[in-house]
Amino acid sequence: MTLQTPNIRSVVVGVGSCLPERKVSNADLAAMVDTSDEWIVQRTGIRTRHIAGPGETTSTLATRAAERAIAAAGLQPSDIDLIVLATSTPDYTFPAAATQVQAALGITHGVAFDLQAVCSGFVFAVSTADKFLTSGSHKRALVIGAETFSRILDWEDRTTCVLFGDGAGAIVLEARGDDSGRGVLASRLRSDGRHRAKLYVDGGPSTTQTVGHLRMSGREVFKHAVGMVTDVMTDVFNDTGTSAADLDWFVPHQANERIIDASADKLGIPLSKIIKTVSMHGNTSAASIPLALATGVADGRIKPGQLVMIEAMGGGFTWGSALIRW
């Protein structure tokens, strides 16, 4: 449990996003593998996704999203003293992609590191940055989710290559001691390594010395997803004395529209309160929640003072949720 004391909270002060230039439709994929627009939409809700091109990497997409989040906050890069970048597809085995973003932004102080929790990465990163800020050790954090999953897909596997896309999203969190009630209110994180074989990449430096490809048992993931994410959401509601009825917006990991709708239905969250971008972006792993947040802020749905729930589940399995007063 990460319920925080009311004297210092991590408040969202800026949001930004970046998508690769190339957009790929279901029809485009149908020309590559044995699939169809109808098959993809019926099972996932995905219609398009963005795919990184030459010169576009996880760190370059993350840097652009970070620049936009910092600008939206009315800050300068030098105001940031913590960068937590959630990704499963860094530019290099090392150094961390976060340090590449730090350098690109011209930041020479503070700390920058990557966090790996696959699709749950952004929720884990928010919770981690929140710990730094509420402890008083740091003042402003850049929390980023960025992925180029297209680089680890088997483009001959029609069951997985149609699901994922690339992109980056970022928020700036600022430690504040005011009594506005805004900020990260609580989070719950979980992991269970027994489920590795259901969703994993079949390569790595210590095993095959290759990057490998994503492998997934879709039905098994679906079977576990709804129960796991709703459990951690219920825990956060209990921690904060709130309920699903108090939410203004539910911003889930954008993996599959059926999972999103089933999770909301189980908790009694009306569809009108869900921000969905899965049809436009596909599953962008750790980037999906901040991309959805950026969309909701840009179109005016998410406003200061509103109660926002984020949640995700990813390979490992990892899963978690966080409640934020925007």
Secondary structure, 3 states (H helix, E strand, C coil): CCCCCCCCEEEEEEEEEECCCEEEEHHHHHCCCCCCHHHHHHHHCCCEEEECCCCCCHHHHHHHHHHHHHHHCCCCHHHCCEEEEECCCCCCCCCCHHHHHHHHCCCCCCEEEEECCHHHHHHHHHHHHHHHHHHCCCCEEEEEEEEEHHHHCCCCCHHHHCCECEEEEEEEEEEECCCCCCEEEEEEEEECHHHHHHEEECCCCCCCCCCCCEEECHHHHHHHHHHHHHHHHHHHHHHHCCCHHHCCEEEECCCCHHHHHHHHHHHCCCHHHECCCHHHHCECHHHHHHHHHHHHHHCCCCCCCCEEEEEEEECCCEEEEEEEEC
